């Protein structure tokens, strides 16, 4: 009883200090986000990755990267992942040097939306064909400029289990640019607490993250897929999707 009380008090104190750190980090970062992109593009993205790590600490999440890849990761890549939670918006940039593709609504999130935009996040309206085409072009240009891009081929938060299929976009871009795809499988041990179903408010999920009884999150990175090994985007997409189904069986069952 006493041991549990001491642990609870220590955790509350630690989280309080982490939130103070996050707030003190957020204020100047938010102000810097108003600088012209030409001035901030060299230093803002590294600050954003550090800010994401501070956000992870403030949520009290035990984020772990499992390197299941037998070969070194390529210097340039498209990172893909399953998308069960809102936590990925900070979890992925906390671990990987990437610019993410996010839904257009993230742009309007209070404070964090502007910070994400200044960090080089790309946005897409998933319900608009024109927006998806523009996003694909922006991704390709960013890749050719030497950036790494993270996206979710399910096309949105689909829950703890994989959706029926992946969209072709990432695979088409990989074939056109010759840039490999790095797959990451995301596993939240407290799946219900981290899963983000439709119509659940972000603040409610942040509370769920902070109060979960199991705060361990596992991100498994596997060997990159090389576009030269595939003839077309359909075969490429299906092959990778089948690998994700195998990883789902391994990590979730």
Secondary structure as GFF3:
##gff-version 3
##sequence-region A 1 253
A	DSSP	alpha_helix	2	32	.	.	.	ID=ss1
A	DSSP	alpha_helix	37	40	.	.	.	ID=ss2
A	DSSP	alpha_helix	44	59	.	.	.	ID=ss3
A	DSSP	beta_strand	62	67	.	.	.	ID=ss4
A	DSSP	beta_strand	78	81	.	.	.	ID=ss5
A	DSSP	alpha_helix	88	95	.	.	.	ID=ss6
A	DSSP	beta_strand	99	103	.	.	.	ID=ss7
A	DSSP	three_ten_helix	104	108	.	.	.	ID=ss8
A	DSSP	alpha_helix	112	118	.	.	.	ID=ss9
A	DSSP	beta_strand	122	124	.	.	.	ID=ss10
A	DSSP	alpha_helix	129	144	.	.	.	ID=ss11
A	DSSP	beta_strand	149	151	.	.	.	ID=ss12
A	DSSP	alpha_helix	169	177	.	.	.	ID=ss13
A	DSSP	beta_strand	181	188	.	.	.	ID=ss14
A	DSSP	alpha_helix	191	194	.	.	.	ID=ss15
A	DSSP	alpha_helix	202	211	.	.	.	ID=ss16
A	DSSP	beta_strand	216	221	.	.	.	ID=ss17
A	DSSP	three_ten_helix	227	229	.	.	.	ID=ss18
A	DSSP	alpha_helix	233	252	.	.	.	ID=ss19
###
